[in-house]
C-alpha cells in the first residue's frame, strides 16, 4: 500500500439564488404537463403536542371513524405498505371504478434521503414512456404544492414475491411456481433492455403480483437509461441492494456492462426463490462484497439439472462469460415447465383478509349512507368499560354503545349480512367476484372501524394540540 496523502480542506461556496432557480426550473419541466387536481381532506396531521399526566381512571378511548378522502378523481383507501420513500395506499378511480395504488411522497422527506428527489424524478420519467404487461404502469401524477406532496398513481398489485417467501416455512417456491415467475421476469427484463433501460435493482422485493397472478417489475428509482446510439451498455454507477450486486461492482470496477448486471441480479433472485437461501452472505457489507468478489458459491444438492446449469450460467464471475438474455430464453429449464408436485404458495392476507377485498368501500359507505348529525362528533368509552368487555370475552367486539342509535342499527344490519357477503355486495353495487382476501367478500364498517380502534394509541396522558409552525 502506498503512503496516504494528507487530506486537503475543501471549501464550497453555495449560492442560494442559483440553487432555487435550478430547482424551480427542474420541477417546472418535470410537471409542466400536469393538470390541476382537487383535494378533499388532504390536511396534514402533524401538530405540536403538549403532554400532561393524569390518573389511570381518567383514561378514555376515542372511536375514530373513517373519513372519505379524495385526491383528484381518486378515492383513498387503506394503507397497503410503507417504505423509505413514502406510503402506498389503495385508491378507487371514481370515473372508471377500477382499483389503483397510489404512492404518496413528501418532498421534505425526500430531501433527507440521499438522491431521493433525483431517484423519484428518474422513475417518473422512465415509467411515463414504458408500457408492458410485466412492468408496473404509471397512470397519473398529482402534485400538491401547498402540502409539498406528490401522488404517483400506479397499477394495483396485491402483493410481492418477498412477502410470499417470508410467509412460507422454507422461504422458497415450488419449482413450477418459481418457473412461472422467472419467465415473466425475463419477459419484462427483455422489454426494458430493448428500451435501453438497465434496472440495477432486480430482487424479489421489487417484483409485485396483480390479482390475476401477473408479475410486475417495479421500483425504477435507480434505473439508468442508455443512449440509443451508444456503442455498448457500459455503465459507471452501481446502485441497488448489496446482496444482489455482481462481482464487478463488489470489486470496485470503474465501469461495467449494464445488461449483465441485471442478468446477475436475476440469477441471485432465481437462486433465492428456488432454494430459500442467498448464494453470497456476510456479517456486514464489507464481508458480503468480499464473498461476492470471489465469485465462489454452492448450489444445494436438491437442485438438479437443468436448473443447476442455468444458475451456473447466470452467476458467472466474469461478465463476458455470463449468460445473455437470449441464452437464458433458449435454455432447457426455461423452455420446459417443471411438473406441479407441490401446492402453490398463496399471496399472504393483508390484515387477515385472504381475499384482498377493496378497502375503499367502508369509506364510501360512511360518506354516503351515514347521515347522522352527531356522527361528526367524537365518541368515547372509558377504561372501565373496556376492561368489562374483556372480562366477558368481548374484547374483539366493537361496542355499539359508542355510536349514536342510528349507527348501531346500521351496524347491526351489516353484521346480519355477513353470512351472505355476495348479496350485500350486489346491493351496494361494488361487487367483486375476483379473488381477494378475508372470509367475506368485503369488510363491513364495523370490522374496519374495529381495526382502527385496536390501533388507536392509548396512554395516561391528555394531549393539547396546537397548529404546526410554518418554516420561515
Order of alpha helices (4+ residues) and beta strands (2+ residues): alpha-beta-beta-beta-beta-beta-beta-beta-alpha-alpha-beta-beta-beta-alpha-alpha-beta-beta-beta-beta-beta-alpha-beta-alpha-alpha-alpha-alpha-alpha-alpha-beta-alpha-alpha-alpha-alpha-beta
